[in-house]
Amino acid sequence: MHLAANVMHFARLLRRSGMQTGVTESLAAQQALTMVNLASRGEVHAALRAVMVHRFEDLFLFDQAFELFWRQDQGNAGAEPPGEDAPAAPPPGTKRLAEALANGNNTPPPGEEQEFKLDAAETFNARELLQAMDFEAMGADEINRAKAEIKTLRLPLDELRTRRWRPDASGPRIDFPATIRGSLATGGEITAIARQRHVTRPPPLVVLCDISGSMARYAQILLHFLHSVANDRDRVSVFLFGTRLSNITRQLKHRDPELAFAMIAKLVPDWSGGTRIGEALASFNQLWSRRVLGQGAVVLLVTDGLDRDGAEGVAENMARLHGSCRRLIWLNPLLRWDGFTPKTQGAKAMLPHVDEFRPVHNLNSLKTLIASLSAAPGARLAAQAQWKDRP
Amino acid sequence: MIPGTIVETASLLSNQGYVADRQLATTVHLALTMERPLFLEGEPGTGKTEIAKVLAAGLGRRLVRLQCYDGLDLAAAAYEWDHARQLMAIRQSEASGKALDIYGREFLLTRPLLSAIDPSQAPAVLLIDELDRADEPFEAFLLELLGDFQLSIPQFGVIRAVTKPVVVLTSNRTREVHDAIRRRCLYQWVDYPTAYREAAILRNKAPGLPAQLSAEVVAFVQRVRQTGVFKPPGVAETIDWAMALDALDQKELEPGAVEDTLGVLLKYQDDITALKASGLAAQVSDAKAQVNLV
């Protein structure tokens, strides 16, 4: 009885701190707890973790939540009191938990609630307060216009033939199952041959977008663009980088752009800071490339190529990125003035490793951005050559 | 048949030569007793596929393996109608005038997923290997099987498992597997082993190795994993490398032999260059010092 209530509260805590914990997980947790020794804190932890966590990213958060929750509810769960080894410094993730605990004003768990709250509040680190980013409110009109514009986006190589088939009267292959099914109506006599054709779909799109100081003025338009793209097609992954790399794919999927942007502003700590392109690319290559670049992904790299670290590591990591994706497109919004040349070391290091170079001369609207990306590709490497040769 | 406690599960695994930590043993135990699929994610070469093989051997069940690839469809994964036979049967029944059900069981070709839940066959361990290599539409085919251990075949009916198969899914994370699959499974991240566990695995998998060599190999590999290489070596690479050094009659680590055999351990040229640049001899002697300290 007590146990059931505690599992429910624990599931609620996990849900508030951002994990996807549903009724299924709660039920499974109840069931799992009947099979382990409740007197052993370790066993309870392992069992709950096995049934309630479904993603690698959630493991750490779960451990923190378990630590907080079952310490406070020791009497009810029959778990042992914790040792003297309480963590000294608040590890990352506790802030999310602290917020989740603070927001939970529905039925409080029984017991030392007061002490619990204090405990969680202490872990809140003021220095971790992230610099928020203001975005102009988007009206419904603007959102609709953005949706219409994004429909016109056609990236180069935007049709990829999959290995799946769909019915098509003039397709190249005979669909045997359908033909036989059809013949049943005529007593086994085949009167019409069903045919099929390969399904084509856009390849996965991975966007790496620079949000450092020099790019700050485009942040609004770029986020606008990223949000529309992420909600228009499937298999889009979006990363922001300045000094650090942040994956904002899940946040962008939020239908309401305001909410999505608010979540992103909270998540990303380095708006308008410096850029470390080499480091950001290295951590993308190391942590994400194998996870998101499968299935022939097209990479769209949005940056002006101004690098704080003097282009350290940019060339190597660009080469690796180039080697592991199907097509690498560089969108450079710095070409506001004619006659701009790639003098920066970052740009020089990047240029040899891109398939497609898309300069934007006046990035002031979503329309210009989409038009530039959708333009038919010129002769191979033409844009680079033109840019390079400029005196 | 199914072990009753976590300890029994752990010993079932270890009897088959698989060294599992407590978290893994707990998850496997829960998957067995709760009859839920087990979703194993982790870097290549950390022993995910091995768990399914070991479970099949330990439980005395047949192993049904489905290797996933892009474009894998229902016909190759679950079942297929034998069209040639159907056409022949239609012709025959025309000649003989007998009524015919062309969607009978005899026209159904069994593929791995159907085979695993086929009531007419012995209980199975179903291994769905490298699910991330299949495309997203394939995941949808799996949902019914993972949730209810049954397959609905439109013209035929529902085939349901009498003894639920033990289902193990593995993924190398080359793509994110959909949440719908994750929800139906118990999730386990299979990490690189600790030095202690890795030494135990090496003893199991390569019993003839000189003790000094295997201890130093483990210490060295554990160090390499910390250096931030692009592809840290998995346990499979550790075993290969130890056996390679043994094949070269090495009794302990020696910088020259290490340099010559790095390709067994590291599979990217950048990693090999970086490791050499960081001073191979120093790394080797550090690893040796660590072993001697213990």
HADDOCK unambig.tbl for C-alpha pairs under 7 A between the chains (distance, minus, plus):
assign (segid A and resid 46 and name CA) (segid B and resid 23 and name CA) 5.71 0.50 0.50
assign (segid A and resid 46 and name CA) (segid B and resid 26 and name CA) 6.53 0.50 0.50
assign (segid A and resid 47 and name CA) (segid B and resid 26 and name CA) 6.51 0.50 0.50
assign (segid A and resid 47 and name CA) (segid B and resid 27 and name CA) 6.98 0.50 0.50
assign (segid A and resid 50 and name CA) (segid B and resid 27 and name CA) 5.39 0.50 0.50
assign (segid A and resid 50 and name CA) (segid B and resid 186 and name CA) 5.89 0.50 0.50
assign (segid A and resid 50 and name CA) (segid B and resid 187 and name CA) 6.15 0.50 0.50
assign (segid A and resid 50 and name CA) (segid B and resid 188 and name CA) 6.82 0.50 0.50
assign (segid A and resid 51 and name CA) (segid B and resid 186 and name CA) 5.53 0.50 0.50
assign (segid A and resid 53 and name CA) (segid B and resid 187 and name CA) 6.51 0.50 0.50
assign (segid A and resid 54 and name CA) (segid B and resid 182 and name CA) 5.78 0.50 0.50
assign (segid A and resid 54 and name CA) (segid B and resid 183 and name CA) 6.86 0.50 0.50
assign (segid A and resid 54 and name CA) (segid B and resid 187 and name CA) 5.07 0.50 0.50
assign (segid A and resid 56 and name CA) (segid B and resid 189 and name CA) 6.48 0.50 0.50
assign (segid A and resid 163 and name CA) (segid B and resid 71 and name CA) 4.69 0.50 0.50
assign (segid A and resid 164 and name CA) (segid B and resid 71 and name CA) 6.04 0.50 0.50
assign (segid A and resid 188 and name CA) (segid B and resid 90 and name CA) 6.19 0.50 0.50
assign (segid A and resid 286 and name CA) (segid B and resid 230 and name CA) 5.86 0.50 0.50
assign (segid A and resid 290 and name CA) (segid B and resid 174 and name CA) 5.05 0.50 0.50
assign (segid A and resid 291 and name CA) (segid B and resid 173 and name CA) 5.30 0.50 0.50
assign (segid A and resid 291 and name CA) (segid B and resid 174 and name CA) 4.00 0.50 0.50
assign (segid A and resid 291 and name CA) (segid B and resid 175 and name CA) 4.65 0.50 0.50
assign (segid A and resid 291 and name CA) (segid B and resid 176 and name CA) 6.71 0.50 0.50
assign (segid A and resid 292 and name CA) (segid B and resid 174 and name CA) 6.47 0.50 0.50
assign (segid A and resid 292 and name CA) (segid B and resid 175 and name CA) 5.53 0.50 0.50
assign (segid A and resid 294 and name CA) (segid B and resid 174 and name CA) 5.89 0.50 0.50
assign (segid A and resid 294 and name CA) (segid B and resid 175 and name CA) 6.43 0.50 0.50
